[in-house]
């Protein structure tokens, strides 16, 4: 009787073993899946969850473009103008949950993919939209980026009124539509065969006139004189600050440099910063 009881118990234990192992393996799998989802940080993969929130970001929401203008002196009034644009690159990224991700950069350009780069040709404030199409739904996230502009110009010599190649010098400041501010300086340096400005007598002192002009379709509609005087140093620096400059399509602002004194021979350079134009 005792042996029969023992045999019965062993048979019951043996028959229950596969069921217990199945339950244990199932628990291990569930725990492993949960841990995997946590460790994956929301990224789509074998151990991630597609139910995580759609997110998008940019590496830096403020960038600066650079503009360089150089006039190459060819011995006449028809200098070659070299222009270089150096554009800031923004890096945009969204979490990839398996859907189609589309980017609208707010300047007429678009892209697809979880990660993309983009540069803006003009300064300004842009609204970027990241869209995700997943499981019949569309999720949209809006980001704002600001593009400022720093510029510099080196133009050909501004010859005196007596020279056969006498000319005025124009430095373009901005033609970007919207409301912005400009701050910088223009400098003229003695650069010629005549005696330096520091050696001039009082009747022959060097002279420069700096005028800020606003143009519409090529016609001057507004101007103001920033500097109009003589000097006896080999360089003269004129600072300027233009706040709340409003430009409509077809308008631009520029600096115009002139001289009235004979034997003046100066090379103008300028550097200025333009805040991101805001369009109302």
Beta strands, then each sheet from edge to edge (+ up, - down):
strand 1: 56-58
strand 2: 62-72
strand 3: 80-86
strand 4: 89-94
strand 5: 100-104
strand 6: 110-112
strand 7: 115-119
strand 8: 124-134
strand 9: 137-159
strand 10: 169-174
strand 11: 178-190
strand 12: 206-216
strand 13: 219-231
strand 14: 235-247
strand 15: 251-258
strand 16: 265-274
sheet 1: 1+ 4- 7+
sheet 2: 3+ 2- 9- 8+ 5- 6+
sheet 3: 3+ 2- 9- 16+ 11- 14+
sheet 4: 10+ 15- 12+ 13-
end
